[in-house]
Amino acid sequence: MTTPREKLDCILGYLGFAFEIEEGEHDGRQVLQILTHDDRLLIGRGGETLDDLQFLLNRLTQIENPDAPKVVVDVEHYREMRDDRLIASIDKLADVARSTGRPVHTEPLNSYDRYVVHHHFKDSADIATWSPDDSARFKRITLRKK
């Protein structure tokens, strides 16, 4: 049984990238940080290639072990900085929900971004988050005052 790091190393090696992988943890999830000079190629437009790489790695890992925890893949701290920008914009929406008392909806978010938002507000005393339970690929989150 290979580790997610070994799988990622193999994938990137076959693709011909020169890289280094650092392992870490953030919010209880394993993070594989890729350090490379080819960061733009691995990140892609709007992070799409990075999202696809993370999805592929998690699928390969869960095929081998269905109970394996999901792994976060990041390149040169791109995802970390994007998460910070996402939280800053969501906090502005939360301020609107607090001041008006009305529910506010985010733009459609992928599953990873929804996880980041829900995790950010999980211990909030005054904001509750809710996502629809349908099968759409991108879903909105509703922020409402508790």
Secondary structure, 3 states (H helix, E strand, C coil): CCCHHHHHHHHHHHHCCCEEEEEEEECCEEEEEEEECCHHHHHCHHHHHHHHHHHHHHHHHHHHCCCCCCEEEEECCHHHHHHHHHHHHHHHHHHHHHHHCCCEECCCECHHHHHHHHHHHCCCCCEEEECCCCCCCCECCEEEEC
